Amino acid sequence: MPFVGDSNPSVRQLDDRNWRVIDGLTYRGNVDEFVVPAGMHTDFASVPRVVVWFLPRYGRYTRAAILHDYLWCYRVADGEERITRRDADGLFRRVMRELEVPFLRRWIMWAAVRWAALTKRDGRDGWFRDAPQVLLVSIAAAPFVLAAALVVLVSLAALYVVDWIVYLPLRIIRAGKSRVMKEPPRKEVPPPTFDWNAA
C-alpha cells in the first residue's frame, strides 16, 4: 500500500458534513509524498445528497477522498508546491485504483471531480484534455443515476413540505404556551431545512 504507517483515518465529526482529521495521513507516490496534516477538515467524498445511495460519502475510497480534499484545499492553492486540479483529480483516481475501488466506480468519481473542477477558475486549465473521457463516463453512468436521483429529489422535496406542515402547528402551539405561561419554552423547535449536501 502506498499509504505509510497506520493509514486508517482517524477523524472527529464537526457538524453534519465536516470532519477533522485527528492523525495525519501520508501517501507516498512514485516521486512525491503527500502528508495530510492533523487538524485538516474534510467532508470525505463531496457527493450531492440525491446520489449518496449510489456513491456514499465514505467507503473503500475514504483515504483517497481525504487526500483529494487536502490536494484541492492546500496543494492546489500553495504557490511553492503547486499542483493542478487536473493532477489532483488524476491522483485521486490512481489512489482509488490502489485501494481496489471497482473500475466503474472510480472512473465515475473521477468524472464527478472533473466536472466540479469547472466551478473553480483554475480548474478549467487542462479540463478539455479530459473532456472526451469525462463525457463518455458521464453518458455511461447517466442511465443508472438520473432516474433514481430524480425519484430521491422528489421524495426529499415532499419530505421538506411535510416537515413544514408539521413544524408550523408546533411553532404556533409553542408560541401560545410561552404567552400563557409567561416563561421561555424548554425546547426549541428548529425549522425544516433543505440541504443538497447534508444527509
C-alpha positions in Angstrom: 0.0 0.0 0.0 1.3 3.4 -0.8 -0.1 4.9 2.4 2.6 5.0 5.0 2.2 3.6 8.5 -1.2 3.2 10.0 -3.3 4.6 7.2 -6.7 4.1 8.7 -8.1 7.6 9.0 -8.8 8.9 12.5 -11.4 11.7 12.4 -13.7 13.7 14.6 -17.1 14.9 13.5 -17.5 18.7 13.4 -21.1 19.0 12.0 -23.5 17.3 9.6 -20.9 17.1 6.8 -17.5 18.1 8.0 -14.9 16.1 9.9 -11.4 16.9 11.3 -8.5 14.6 10.7 -7.0 13.6 14.1 -3.9 11.8 12.9 -2.1 12.8 9.8 -2.2 10.6 6.7 0.8 10.1 4.4 0.6 9.0 0.8 3.8 8.1 -1.0 3.6 8.1 -4.7 6.3 7.2 -7.3 8.0 10.6 -6.9 6.1 12.8 -4.4 5.0 12.3 -0.8 1.8 14.0 0.4 1.2 14.5 4.1 -2.4 15.3 5.1 -1.9 17.2 8.3 -3.7 16.6 11.6 -6.4 19.2 12.0 -7.4 19.4 8.4 -11.1 19.4 7.6 -12.7 17.0 5.2 -16.2 16.1 4.0 -14.9 12.8 2.6 -16.3 12.4 -0.9 -18.3 15.5 -1.8 -21.4 13.7 -3.1 -24.7 15.5 -3.5 -27.5 14.2 -1.3 -29.6 12.9 -4.2 -26.9 10.4 -5.3 -25.4 9.2 -1.9 -27.4 5.9 -2.5 -25.1 5.3 -5.5 -21.8 6.8 -4.2 -21.8 7.0 -0.4 -19.6 9.8 1.1 -17.2 7.2 2.5 -16.2 3.7 1.8 -13.2 1.9 0.4 -12.1 5.2 -1.1 -12.2 7.3 2.1 -8.5 7.8 2.3 -8.4 8.8 -1.4 -11.2 11.3 -0.7 -9.3 12.8 2.3 -6.2 13.1 0.2 -8.1 14.7 -2.6 -9.7 17.3 -0.2 -6.2 18.1 1.0 -4.8 18.4 -2.5 -7.7 20.7 -3.6 -7.7 22.8 -0.5 -4.0 23.2 0.2 -1.6 21.9 -2.5 -3.5 23.4 -5.5 -3.5 26.8 -3.8 0.0 26.6 -2.4 2.5 28.6 -4.5 5.6 26.7 -3.6 4.4 23.1 -4.2 1.6 23.9 -6.6 -0.1 21.1 -8.5 -3.0 21.5 -10.8 -6.6 20.3 -10.1 -6.2 18.0 -13.0 -3.2 16.4 -11.4 -5.0 16.2 -8.1 -8.0 14.5 -9.8 -5.8 12.1 -11.6 -4.0 11.2 -8.3 -7.5 10.7 -6.8 -8.3 8.1 -9.5 -4.9 6.4 -9.1 -5.2 6.1 -5.4 -8.7 4.6 -5.7 -7.2 2.0 -8.0 -4.6 1.2 -5.5 -7.3 0.9 -2.8 -9.1 -1.6 -5.1 -12.1 0.6 -5.7 -14.1 -1.1 -8.6 -13.3 0.2 -12.1 -16.6 1.9 -12.9 -17.0 3.5 -9.5 -13.6 5.1 -9.5 -14.0 6.4 -13.1 -17.4 7.8 -12.2 -16.0 9.5 -9.1 -13.1 10.9 -11.2 -15.5 12.3 -13.8 -17.5 13.9 -11.0 -14.5 15.7 -9.6 -13.5 16.8 -13.1 -17.0 18.3 -13.5 -16.6 20.0 -10.1 -13.3 21.5 -11.3 -15.2 23.6 -13.8 -16.6 25.5 -10.9 -13.1 26.7 -10.0 -11.3 29.4 -12.0 -8.1 27.4 -12.1 -10.0 24.1 -12.6 -10.6 24.9 -16.2 -6.9 24.6 -17.0 -6.4 21.4 -18.9 -10.0 20.4 -18.5 -10.7 20.0 -22.2 -8.0 17.4 -22.5 -10.1 15.1 -20.2 -13.4 16.2 -21.7 -13.9 13.1 -24.0 -13.3 10.7 -21.2 -15.4 12.8 -18.7 -18.3 12.9 -21.3 -18.0 9.2 -22.1 -18.1 8.2 -18.4 -21.0 10.6 -17.7 -23.1 9.3 -20.6 -22.4 5.7 -19.5 -23.4 6.5 -15.8 -26.4 8.7 -16.6 -29.0 5.8 -17.2 -28.1 4.3 -13.8 -28.1 7.6 -11.9 -30.5 10.1 -13.3 -33.9 8.4 -12.9 -33.2 7.3 -9.3 -31.7 10.7 -8.4 -34.9 12.3 -9.7 -37.0 10.0 -7.5 -34.8 10.8 -4.5 -35.1 14.5 -5.2 -38.9 14.4 -5.5 -39.0 12.4 -2.2 -36.8 14.9 -0.4 -38.9 17.8 -1.6 -42.1 16.0 -0.4 -40.5 15.3 2.9 -39.5 19.0 3.2 -43.1 20.1 2.6 -44.4 17.6 5.2 -41.7 18.9 7.6 -43.2 22.4 7.3 -46.7 21.1 7.7 -45.7 19.5 11.0 -43.4 22.4 12.0 -45.9 25.3 11.7 -48.5 23.9 14.2 -45.8 23.0 16.7 -44.4 26.5 16.4 -47.8 28.1 16.9 -48.5 25.9 20.0 -45.1 26.7 21.4 -45.6 30.4 21.0 -49.1 30.2 22.6 -47.7 28.3 25.6 -45.0 30.9 26.0 -47.5 33.7 26.2 -49.9 31.8 28.6 -47.2 30.5 30.9 -45.0 33.7 30.7 -41.9 31.7 30.6 -39.5 30.7 27.9 -40.1 27.3 26.3 -37.9 24.4 27.4 -37.4 23.1 23.9 -36.6 24.9 20.7 -38.3 23.6 17.6 -35.9 24.1 14.7 -37.4 25.0 11.3 -37.0 22.5 8.4 -34.1 22.9 6.1 -33.5 21.6 2.6 -29.8 21.0 2.2 -28.4 19.5 -1.0 -25.4 18.1 0.8 -26.4 17.1 4.3 -27.6 13.5 4.8 
